[in-house]
Amino acid sequence: MDLRTPIIWDFDNITSLTAYPIDPKTLTVSGGRFTTVVNQGQTPYATRNILVERSNVVIDGVSHDLEKEADSTAVYFNGFIEIENCADVTVKNATVAGHKPIDGYDGYEFLFQHSLNVTVQDCRQSNDICDETLRGITGTNTCKNMVFDGVELNRVDSHKFVTGLIIKNSVIGWHGITVTGQGTLLVENTKICSGAQMINLRDDFGSVWDGEFIIRSCEYVPLRSPILIRGIPHREFDFGHPCAMPGKITIDGLVVDESRLPFFHMGLRIFGGFIDFNSLFAAPKYPYDVTKEIAVRGLTVRNWVLSHNVFMFRRWVLPTTKITELGQ
């Protein structure tokens, strides 16, 4: 447990505790080129990978390729590099491959679970990060203090809560950034070439981020109608935790490259989606709090709107979101 990221939920009852010792010395795994001949016709989510369950590990210069993935009977993979129940692990200078989805499910190159202080540095994808038919790459569950620095990948995705996520000096492809979690999400000096939204709040975990988004010195290259942040609240379902959008969003230098869009497009929507039709006609069972404050400086785009959803963002009737223009 790290004092910078304390336990994030309250528990009525604690039935067990497990302590994982942190190894004092750093273990380095260097080099190696691996080719996976994709399993055919077996149970989904095969586990054929490098599994890290030791703290203080550096994996440097590993390369991974796939063969026979195009077969329709192929199965998907838990993660070529899997990090689980440990702390202070760095994966750097790795070359990985995007996966084809199979029956709607993805395979992964990086799978990080229940881990702390994980860094992915200077890693590249060998196939096209803007190919919409390729998915996978990253998946994470209940991790804290994650950093992606200098990567070129088709997606950064936190499935179940991440606490503290930094993406910097990177290029993120078609599937953009997908998150649920809390703390601060910092996206800095990064180019996002997304087929849809720049940041997606996963609706299967309540489209929740309890904290702040900071977007600084970034470029967004939308390949479809541009949306900065997208989510779908399900206010008739109990996710077991409070659900809300980030309380504050800071945009401090964002250029939207509109060159691939029709000239007469709808403009940049800060919030896209966020429609729960059930709550339009009856009071929702569970609350979903919207963003309270947006601070903007250096947003370069022809035109932008808060949202086209006037039901949830009643800015012109009842101001629910404060928008501040920061000083230059």
C-alpha positions as CSV (number, residue, x, y, z in Angstrom):
1,M,0.0,0.0,0.0
2,D,1.3,3.5,-1.0
3,L,0.5,6.4,1.3
4,R,0.0,8.5,-1.9
5,T,-2.9,6.3,-2.8
6,P,-4.7,5.0,0.3
7,I,-7.5,2.4,0.2
8,I,-10.1,3.9,-2.0
9,W,-13.3,2.3,-0.6
10,D,-14.8,1.7,2.8
11,F,-15.6,-1.9,3.7
12,D,-18.3,-2.8,6.2
13,N,-16.6,-6.1,6.9
14,I,-13.0,-7.3,6.3
15,T,-12.8,-11.1,6.1
16,S,-9.2,-11.5,5.1
17,L,-6.0,-9.6,4.4
18,T,-3.1,-10.7,2.2
19,A,0.4,-9.1,2.4
20,Y,2.7,-9.2,-0.6
21,P,6.4,-8.5,0.3
22,I,8.3,-6.0,-1.9
23,D,11.6,-7.4,-3.1
24,P,14.4,-5.0,-2.2
25,K,16.6,-5.7,-5.3
26,T,15.6,-4.9,-8.9
27,L,15.3,-7.9,-11.3
28,T,15.9,-7.0,-15.0
29,V,14.7,-9.1,-17.9
30,S,16.4,-8.0,-21.1
31,G,15.8,-8.9,-24.8
32,G,14.0,-11.7,-26.5
33,R,11.8,-12.1,-29.5
34,F,8.6,-14.1,-29.0
35,T,6.1,-15.4,-31.6
36,T,2.8,-16.7,-30.5
37,V,1.1,-19.2,-32.8
38,V,-2.5,-18.3,-31.8
39,N,-4.4,-21.2,-30.2
40,Q,-7.3,-22.6,-32.2
41,G,-10.7,-23.7,-30.9
42,Q,-9.8,-23.7,-27.2
43,T,-11.4,-22.0,-24.2
44,P,-11.3,-18.2,-24.6
45,Y,-8.6,-16.1,-22.9
46,A,-5.6,-18.4,-23.1
47,T,-2.7,-17.7,-20.8
48,R,0.6,-18.0,-22.6
49,N,2.6,-15.1,-21.4
50,I,5.3,-13.6,-19.2
51,L,3.7,-13.3,-15.7
52,V,5.2,-10.9,-13.2
53,E,4.3,-11.4,-9.6
54,R,7.4,-9.9,-8.1
55,S,8.0,-6.3,-7.2
56,N,10.9,-4.2,-8.5
57,V,11.1,-5.7,-12.0
58,V,12.3,-4.1,-15.3
59,I,11.4,-5.8,-18.6
60,D,13.5,-4.2,-21.3
61,G,13.6,-4.8,-25.1
62,V,11.1,-7.6,-25.5
63,S,9.4,-8.1,-28.9
64,H,6.2,-10.1,-29.5
65,D,4.5,-11.2,-32.8
66,L,1.4,-13.2,-33.6
67,E,0.8,-15.9,-36.2
68,K,-2.4,-17.5,-37.5
69,E,-4.6,-14.9,-35.7
70,A,-6.8,-14.4,-38.8
71,D,-8.4,-17.9,-38.3
72,S,-12.0,-17.4,-37.1
73,T,-11.6,-20.2,-34.5
74,A,-8.7,-18.4,-32.8
75,V,-8.9,-17.5,-29.1
76,Y,-7.8,-14.3,-27.4
77,F,-5.1,-13.8,-24.8
78,N,-5.0,-12.5,-21.3
79,G,-1.9,-10.5,-22.0
80,F,1.5,-11.3,-23.3
81,I,3.0,-9.4,-20.4
82,E,0.9,-9.7,-17.3
83,I,1.7,-7.9,-14.0
84,E,-0.3,-9.0,-11.0
85,N,-0.2,-8.2,-7.2
86,C,3.1,-6.3,-7.1
87,A,4.7,-2.9,-7.2
88,D,7.3,-0.8,-9.0
89,V,7.4,-2.6,-12.4
90,T,8.6,-1.0,-15.6
91,V,8.1,-2.3,-19.1
92,K,10.3,-0.4,-21.6
93,N,11.5,-0.6,-25.2
94,A,9.0,-3.3,-26.0
95,T,7.4,-4.0,-29.4
96,V,3.9,-5.5,-29.3
97,A,1.1,-6.2,-31.7
98,G,-2.6,-5.1,-31.9
99,H,-5.1,-8.0,-31.8
100,K,-8.1,-8.8,-33.9
101,P,-11.3,-9.0,-31.8
102,I,-13.0,-12.4,-31.7
103,D,-16.7,-12.5,-31.1
104,G,-16.5,-9.1,-29.6
105,Y,-13.7,-9.9,-27.2
106,D,-10.2,-8.5,-27.2
107,G,-6.8,-10.0,-26.7
108,Y,-4.2,-8.0,-24.9
109,E,-0.5,-7.5,-24.9
110,F,-0.3,-5.8,-21.5
111,L,-2.6,-6.9,-18.7
112,F,-2.0,-5.2,-15.3
113,Q,-4.0,-6.3,-12.2
114,H,-4.0,-5.2,-8.6
115,S,-0.6,-3.5,-9.0
116,L,1.0,-0.3,-7.9
117,N,3.5,2.1,-9.7
118,V,3.5,0.4,-13.1
119,T,5.3,2.3,-15.9
120,V,5.1,1.5,-19.7
121,Q,7.9,3.5,-21.4
122,D,9.0,3.8,-25.0
123,C,6.9,0.9,-26.2
124,R,5.7,0.6,-29.8
125,Q,3.0,-1.3,-31.7
126,S,4.3,-3.2,-34.7
127,N,1.1,-2.9,-36.7
128,D,-1.0,0.2,-37.5
129,I,-2.3,2.0,-34.4
130,C,-5.0,3.6,-36.5
131,D,-6.4,0.4,-37.9
132,E,-9.9,0.2,-36.4
133,T,-10.0,-3.6,-36.9
134,L,-7.2,-4.1,-34.4
135,R,-7.9,-3.8,-30.6
136,G,-6.3,-5.0,-27.4
137,I,-2.9,-3.8,-26.3
138,T,-3.7,-2.7,-22.8
139,G,-6.2,-3.8,-20.1
140,T,-6.0,-3.0,-16.4
141,N,-7.9,-3.8,-13.2
142,T,-7.7,-2.0,-9.9
143,C,-4.2,-0.5,-10.3
144,K,-2.7,2.7,-8.8
145,N,-0.2,5.2,-10.1
146,M,0.1,4.1,-13.7
147,V,2.3,5.9,-16.3
148,F,2.5,5.5,-20.1
149,D,5.4,7.6,-21.3
150,G,6.7,7.7,-24.9
151,V,4.4,5.0,-26.2
152,E,2.7,4.4,-29.6
153,L,-0.3,2.2,-29.0
154,N,-3.8,1.9,-30.3
155,R,-5.4,2.2,-26.9
156,V,-4.9,2.8,-23.2
157,D,-7.7,1.2,-21.3
158,S,-8.4,0.9,-17.6
159,H,-11.3,-1.6,-17.1
160,K,-11.9,-1.6,-13.4
161,F,-10.8,1.4,-11.4
162,V,-7.4,3.0,-11.8
163,T,-6.2,5.5,-9.2
164,G,-3.9,8.0,-10.8
165,L,-3.1,7.7,-14.5
166,I,-0.5,9.6,-16.5
167,I,-0.2,9.5,-20.3
168,K,2.6,11.7,-21.7
169,N,4.9,12.2,-24.7
170,S,2.9,9.5,-26.6
171,V,0.7,8.8,-29.7
172,I,-2.5,6.9,-29.0
173,G,-4.4,5.4,-31.9
174,W,-7.9,4.6,-33.1
175,H,-9.5,3.5,-29.8
176,G,-8.2,6.4,-27.8
177,I,-8.2,6.5,-24.0
178,T,-10.8,4.5,-22.0
179,V,-11.0,4.8,-18.3
180,T,-12.9,4.4,-15.0
181,G,-11.3,5.4,-11.8
182,Q,-10.4,8.3,-9.5
183,G,-7.6,10.7,-8.6
184,T,-6.0,12.6,-11.5
185,L,-5.9,11.6,-15.1
186,L,-3.1,13.6,-16.8
187,V,-2.8,13.5,-20.6
188,E,0.3,15.7,-21.6
189,N,2.2,16.3,-24.8
190,T,0.3,13.5,-26.5
191,K,-1.4,13.0,-29.9
192,I,-4.6,11.1,-30.0
193,C,-5.7,9.9,-33.5
194,S,-9.1,8.5,-32.4
195,G,-11.9,7.1,-34.6
196,A,-14.3,8.4,-32.0
197,Q,-13.9,10.2,-28.7
198,M,-10.6,11.3,-27.2
199,I,-11.5,9.9,-23.7
200,N,-14.2,7.4,-23.0
201,L,-15.6,6.7,-19.6
202,R,-16.5,3.0,-19.6
203,D,-20.2,2.6,-19.1
204,D,-19.9,-1.0,-17.9
205,F,-18.5,0.4,-14.7
206,G,-20.8,3.4,-14.4
207,S,-18.9,5.9,-16.6
208,V,-17.2,7.1,-13.4
209,W,-14.2,9.2,-12.6
210,D,-14.0,10.6,-9.1
211,G,-11.4,13.3,-9.5
212,E,-9.9,15.6,-12.1
213,F,-8.9,15.4,-15.8
214,I,-6.0,17.5,-17.0
215,I,-5.3,17.8,-20.8
216,R,-2.1,19.7,-21.4
217,S,-0.3,20.5,-24.7
218,C,-2.0,17.8,-26.7
219,E,-3.2,17.2,-30.2
220,Y,-6.5,15.5,-31.0
221,V,-7.0,14.1,-34.6
222,P,-10.6,12.9,-34.8
223,L,-11.5,10.7,-37.6
224,R,-15.2,11.1,-37.0
225,S,-17.4,13.7,-35.3
226,P,-15.1,15.0,-32.5
227,I,-16.0,14.3,-28.9
228,L,-13.6,15.2,-26.1
229,I,-15.2,13.0,-23.3
230,R,-17.9,10.4,-23.8
231,G,-19.9,8.3,-21.4
232,I,-23.2,6.6,-20.8
233,P,-24.6,6.7,-17.3
234,H,-26.9,3.9,-16.2
235,R,-28.8,5.4,-13.3
236,E,-31.2,2.5,-12.9
237,F,-28.3,0.2,-12.0
238,D,-26.4,-0.1,-8.7
239,F,-22.7,-0.4,-9.5
240,G,-21.8,-0.6,-5.8
241,H,-20.0,2.7,-5.8
242,P,-21.0,6.4,-6.4
243,C,-21.0,7.4,-10.1
244,A,-19.9,10.8,-11.4
245,M,-18.1,12.6,-14.1
246,P,-14.7,14.2,-13.2
247,G,-15.5,17.1,-10.9
248,K,-13.0,19.4,-12.7
249,I,-11.6,19.3,-16.2
250,T,-8.6,21.5,-17.2
251,I,-7.8,22.0,-20.8
252,D,-4.4,23.8,-21.0
253,G,-3.3,23.7,-24.7
254,L,-5.3,21.4,-27.0
255,V,-5.2,21.6,-30.8
256,V,-8.0,19.8,-32.7
257,D,-6.9,18.8,-36.2
258,E,-10.1,19.0,-38.3
259,S,-8.4,18.2,-41.6
260,R,-10.0,14.7,-41.9
261,L,-13.5,15.9,-41.1
262,P,-16.1,17.4,-43.4
263,F,-15.9,21.2,-43.4
264,F,-19.4,21.5,-42.1
265,H,-19.2,19.2,-39.1
266,M,-20.9,19.6,-35.8
267,G,-18.0,21.1,-34.0
268,L,-16.1,19.7,-31.0
269,R,-18.4,18.5,-28.2
270,I,-16.8,18.6,-24.8
271,F,-19.3,16.0,-23.6
272,G,-20.8,13.4,-26.0
273,G,-23.3,10.7,-25.2
274,F,-24.3,10.9,-21.5
275,I,-27.8,10.1,-22.4
276,D,-29.9,8.0,-20.1
277,F,-33.4,7.9,-21.6
278,N,-35.0,6.3,-18.5
279,S,-34.1,9.3,-16.4
280,L,-35.8,11.7,-18.8
281,F,-39.2,10.5,-17.7
282,A,-38.7,9.5,-14.1
283,A,-36.4,10.3,-11.2
284,P,-33.3,8.0,-11.5
285,K,-32.7,5.5,-8.8
286,Y,-29.0,6.3,-8.4
287,P,-27.4,9.8,-8.8
288,Y,-24.9,10.7,-11.5
289,D,-23.1,14.0,-10.8
290,V,-21.9,16.0,-13.8
291,T,-18.7,18.0,-14.1
292,K,-18.8,21.2,-12.0
293,E,-15.9,23.2,-13.5
294,I,-14.1,23.4,-16.8
295,A,-11.0,25.6,-17.1
296,V,-9.9,26.3,-20.6
297,R,-6.7,27.9,-22.1
298,G,-5.4,27.4,-25.6
299,L,-8.2,25.4,-27.1
300,T,-7.7,25.6,-30.9
301,V,-10.7,24.5,-32.9
302,R,-13.2,26.2,-35.2
303,N,-16.1,25.9,-32.9
304,W,-17.1,23.9,-29.8
305,V,-20.1,23.4,-27.6
306,L,-20.4,22.0,-24.1
307,S,-22.9,19.3,-25.2
308,H,-25.9,18.7,-27.4
309,N,-27.6,17.0,-24.5
310,V,-29.7,19.8,-23.1
311,F,-31.4,17.5,-20.6
312,M,-28.3,16.7,-18.7
313,F,-26.3,19.9,-19.3
314,R,-28.8,22.6,-18.9
315,R,-26.2,25.4,-19.3
316,W,-28.6,27.9,-20.9
317,V,-31.4,27.3,-18.3
318,L,-29.8,26.3,-15.1
319,P,-26.0,26.6,-15.1
320,T,-24.6,23.2,-13.9
321,T,-21.1,23.6,-15.3
322,K,-18.8,26.6,-14.7
323,I,-16.6,27.4,-17.7
324,T,-13.6,29.6,-17.0
325,E,-11.2,31.0,-19.6
326,L,-7.7,30.9,-18.0
327,G,-5.2,33.7,-18.5
328,Q,-2.8,33.3,-21.3
